[in-house]
Amino acid sequence: METARRHIVLKQVLWDYNIPIEDIDAVLRGDLNRAGHYNQEMIFLKLLESYPWFTILELMSPDQINQLLTHQLIKKLRSPSLRQKYEFVQKRLQQVIPTAR
């Protein structure tokens, strides 16, 4: 996804905070630890609750998603249907992309 579109998507998910979009993007990419009070996991969680799967795949690599999509994170999803959906996604990703143990 081109940078301008990426920034629009990220700005929409964190519209209620005055955090520079470049910082949010850097946290999501793993270049910064925090933007305001948000870390990478928190931004990823907001993305999961706000956007379709294919948009998330445009924003992040499958390896990044595989690392962040943990049981602990899935439990934090507000919607039971989203929890079920991402439990399935997590299992499929782990079959395709082995995690480092």
Backbone bond lengths (Angstrom), bond angles and torsions (degrees), N, CA, C in turn:
res aa  C-N    CA-C-N  psi(-1)  N-CA   C-N-CA  omega(-1)  CA-C   N-CA-C  phi
1 M - - - 1.449 - - 1.524 108.21 -
2 E 1.322 116.38 134.35 1.466 119.59 179.74 1.527 110.38 -66.09
3 T 1.315 115.64 155.08 1.461 122.12 -173.57 1.526 112.59 -57.97
4 A 1.325 118.24 -43.73 1.471 120.41 -177.82 1.524 110.72 -61.45
5 R 1.331 117.61 -45.59 1.474 121.41 178.98 1.530 110.41 -65.80
6 R 1.312 116.26 -41.58 1.469 122.10 178.63 1.533 110.07 -57.68
7 H 1.317 116.27 -44.19 1.458 120.90 -179.01 1.529 111.26 -67.59
8 I 1.321 117.78 -35.68 1.469 121.23 176.44 1.527 110.11 -62.54
9 V 1.330 116.06 -46.57 1.467 120.84 -179.65 1.531 110.38 -61.95
10 L 1.309 117.18 -46.28 1.465 120.70 -178.93 1.525 111.37 -66.47
11 K 1.328 116.62 -38.28 1.464 120.14 179.23 1.526 110.50 -64.99
12 Q 1.318 117.27 -36.72 1.467 120.45 179.63 1.525 111.71 -65.88
13 V 1.306 117.46 -34.90 1.466 119.56 -177.61 1.537 111.52 -78.29
14 L 1.316 117.32 -24.97 1.471 120.77 179.54 1.526 110.13 -120.05
15 W 1.301 116.75 40.27 1.466 123.41 -175.41 1.522 112.84 -61.20
16 D 1.314 117.75 -27.39 1.459 121.05 -173.30 1.527 114.02 -90.74
17 Y 1.327 116.98 8.15 1.467 120.92 178.56 1.512 110.01 -123.60
18 N 1.303 116.11 143.47 1.452 122.03 179.41 1.534 109.17 -95.35
19 I 1.327 114.95 66.68 1.460 122.27 -179.72 1.524 106.98 -114.38
20 P 1.317 118.58 131.00 1.475 119.39 179.70 1.532 111.11 -55.60
21 I 1.310 115.30 130.25 1.460 121.08 -176.53 1.529 111.47 -61.46
22 E 1.314 116.57 -31.34 1.468 120.31 177.86 1.529 110.80 -63.79
23 D 1.336 116.77 -35.72 1.468 121.00 177.79 1.523 110.82 -69.42
24 I 1.324 116.22 -42.02 1.466 120.23 178.01 1.520 110.05 -60.91
25 D 1.322 116.17 -44.49 1.464 120.93 178.92 1.526 110.87 -62.91
26 A 1.325 116.85 -41.53 1.470 120.95 179.43 1.534 110.91 -63.39
27 V 1.323 117.46 -38.21 1.465 120.49 177.58 1.524 109.70 -65.99
28 L 1.321 116.71 -45.22 1.462 120.09 -179.94 1.533 111.40 -61.52
29 R 1.321 117.03 -38.42 1.472 121.22 177.96 1.530 112.46 -73.78
30 G 1.332 116.90 -17.25 1.462 120.71 -179.46 1.517 113.23 94.28
31 D 1.338 117.65 12.07 1.464 121.72 -179.65 1.534 112.79 -86.68
32 L 1.330 117.05 -21.64 1.466 123.12 176.27 1.522 108.37 -128.27
33 N 1.321 116.70 152.70 1.466 120.20 178.12 1.522 112.57 -81.53
34 R 1.333 117.11 -37.12 1.466 120.96 -176.38 1.521 111.29 -143.91
35 A 1.328 114.01 149.76 1.460 122.77 168.21 1.522 104.71 -129.19
36 G 1.318 116.60 111.31 1.454 119.44 -170.83 1.516 107.62 61.93
37 H 1.313 117.03 -128.26 1.471 119.63 177.84 1.530 112.23 -98.17
38 Y 1.323 117.67 5.28 1.467 121.99 -177.73 1.521 112.64 -91.15
39 N 1.331 115.33 132.42 1.457 120.66 169.87 1.537 107.63 -105.57
40 Q 1.307 117.13 179.87 1.463 121.98 -176.20 1.533 111.94 -60.02
41 E 1.315 116.97 -43.05 1.464 120.89 -179.38 1.525 111.39 -62.33
42 M 1.324 116.70 -42.04 1.459 120.62 -178.73 1.532 111.48 -65.55
43 I 1.318 117.12 -40.98 1.465 120.93 177.75 1.527 109.69 -66.05
44 F 1.322 116.38 -43.49 1.462 120.81 178.63 1.531 110.63 -59.94
45 L 1.313 117.92 -42.53 1.458 122.30 178.57 1.534 110.72 -60.34
46 K 1.332 116.80 -44.30 1.467 120.24 178.06 1.527 110.66 -63.04
47 L 1.324 117.19 -37.87 1.467 120.40 177.89 1.525 110.98 -64.36
48 L 1.328 116.80 -44.63 1.468 120.45 179.40 1.526 111.66 -59.52
49 E 1.323 116.20 -36.48 1.462 120.38 -178.33 1.527 112.89 -81.98
50 S 1.331 117.40 -11.78 1.457 120.19 -172.40 1.522 115.31 -114.64
51 Y 1.325 117.93 -26.84 1.465 120.59 -170.94 1.516 112.59 -126.87
52 P 1.327 115.90 155.60 1.466 120.07 175.06 1.539 110.65 -66.75
53 W 1.289 114.23 157.63 1.463 123.15 -178.57 1.529 112.25 -52.30
54 F 1.322 117.30 -43.70 1.463 119.29 -175.44 1.524 112.47 -69.57
55 T 1.305 118.02 -26.95 1.468 120.75 173.67 1.519 109.71 -69.00
56 I 1.315 116.80 -41.56 1.472 120.97 178.89 1.524 110.07 -62.58
57 L 1.335 116.66 -39.64 1.468 120.14 177.35 1.526 112.36 -63.81
58 E 1.315 117.25 -27.80 1.464 120.13 176.56 1.524 111.21 -75.59
59 L 1.319 116.51 -28.44 1.463 121.37 -177.60 1.523 113.09 -84.97
60 M 1.322 116.61 -30.15 1.465 121.07 -173.26 1.521 110.40 -135.93
61 S 1.315 115.40 154.80 1.463 119.73 177.64 1.531 109.76 -78.86
62 P 1.327 117.31 154.44 1.468 119.58 175.54 1.533 112.58 -56.49
63 D 1.328 117.62 -34.37 1.468 120.08 177.71 1.526 111.49 -64.28
64 Q 1.339 116.69 -43.67 1.465 120.16 177.64 1.525 110.48 -61.37
65 I 1.316 115.52 -46.37 1.459 120.49 -179.46 1.519 110.12 -60.66
66 N 1.320 116.60 -44.22 1.456 121.23 -179.64 1.534 111.31 -59.49
67 Q 1.319 116.98 -38.74 1.464 120.67 179.56 1.530 112.13 -71.08
68 L 1.324 116.60 -37.37 1.466 120.86 -175.24 1.527 114.03 -85.51
69 L 1.321 116.98 -25.72 1.458 121.12 -174.75 1.533 109.85 -83.26
70 T 1.323 115.03 77.82 1.467 122.04 -178.32 1.532 109.79 -99.64
71 H 1.330 115.80 166.67 1.470 120.48 175.56 1.531 110.52 -59.25
72 Q 1.332 116.69 -39.36 1.463 120.66 -179.63 1.524 110.62 -62.57
73 L 1.320 117.27 -41.98 1.459 120.49 179.60 1.524 110.94 -69.12
74 I 1.312 117.24 -42.46 1.466 121.04 -179.72 1.529 110.52 -59.82
75 K 1.336 117.31 -37.44 1.467 121.11 178.74 1.529 112.20 -63.58
76 K 1.335 116.98 -23.66 1.465 121.18 -178.97 1.526 112.89 -81.40
77 L 1.323 118.03 -12.25 1.461 120.62 177.90 1.523 109.09 -64.74
78 R 1.319 116.79 134.20 1.467 120.99 -175.62 1.518 112.96 -71.72
79 S 1.302 117.37 -35.35 1.460 121.62 -174.01 1.534 111.44 -90.49
80 P 1.337 117.91 126.59 1.465 120.13 176.18 1.533 112.41 -58.82
81 S 1.329 117.44 -36.02 1.465 119.26 179.72 1.530 111.14 -67.89
82 L 1.339 117.06 -36.21 1.473 119.47 175.73 1.523 111.13 -67.63
83 R 1.331 116.32 -39.65 1.473 119.08 177.46 1.523 109.86 -59.10
84 Q 1.311 116.57 -45.22 1.465 120.95 179.48 1.529 110.93 -63.17
85 K 1.307 116.57 -44.58 1.473 121.61 179.82 1.527 110.90 -59.53
86 Y 1.336 116.74 -47.53 1.457 119.58 -175.69 1.522 113.40 -79.57
87 E 1.322 119.15 -18.88 1.461 120.25 168.91 1.529 109.21 -65.10
88 F 1.324 116.12 -41.86 1.464 121.01 176.53 1.525 110.49 -63.53
89 V 1.328 117.00 -46.88 1.469 121.42 179.89 1.523 110.13 -59.87
90 Q 1.322 116.47 -43.00 1.466 120.42 -179.66 1.530 110.88 -59.92
91 K 1.312 116.99 -45.75 1.469 120.31 179.61 1.524 111.21 -61.74
92 R 1.320 116.48 -43.71 1.472 120.51 -179.77 1.529 110.76 -65.13
93 L 1.319 117.48 -43.69 1.465 120.23 179.30 1.523 111.11 -62.21
94 Q 1.318 116.66 -40.60 1.458 119.53 -179.34 1.520 111.78 -68.03
95 Q 1.326 117.47 -25.06 1.451 120.03 175.09 1.528 111.35 -73.48
96 V 1.327 115.78 -33.82 1.463 121.32 -175.97 1.524 111.60 -90.12
97 I 1.345 116.37 -37.96 1.462 121.75 -177.38 1.517 107.88 -120.00
98 P 1.322 117.57 102.46 1.467 118.62 179.68 1.525 111.49 -64.67
99 T 1.320 116.07 138.97 1.461 120.47 178.05 1.511 109.62 -86.91
100 A 1.324 115.07 148.72 1.468 120.31 176.44 1.513 108.26 -75.06
101 R 1.306 117.35 130.29 1.467 120.78 -179.93 1.493 110.74 -124.58
